[in-house]
Amino acid sequence: MTETRDLEAIAAQRARLREAHLTPAGDRPESSARGLHHTALISSDVEATIRFYQGVLGFPLTELIENRDYPGSSHFFFDIGNGNLLAFFDFPGLDVGPYAEVLGGLHHVAISVEPTRWEELGRRLAEAGVEYVVHSEVSMYFTDPDGARIELIADPLGEMYGEQVL
């Protein structure tokens, strides 16, 4: 009974937030941003990360440069389509510890792929021995070599499970 009341309270709070802050699509102002330039994650092994993202997932490596903020560290980028990049840093000599979901940290990165590619990538992950879980018939979740959670979603950009979110 208490759990039901808690869920009802959460649903009511979500409804209140939507009412107070969600502007209908036709009335919504244009964003001040041009798009996501890149999201940067941490890599414990540059070559293993390249083999996974380029070799298994088919995201081309576009550049590998020195990290200007940490001498000896690399900053490298993968093309994830639509002018967007997935980037990584390594921090040699710095014990960054294992991946953890923490407040302010990464929960997952969702990357849209064409449905035929989505199926192919599932096969490639299985061939590489990467376990994954499928949700809602269009979302595939797995972890990268460092434990970061990645989602490949067969829905188009701006759509999630058949609902427009943009």
Order of alpha helices (4+ residues) and beta strands (2+ residues): alpha-beta-alpha-beta-beta-beta-beta-alpha-beta-beta-beta-beta-beta
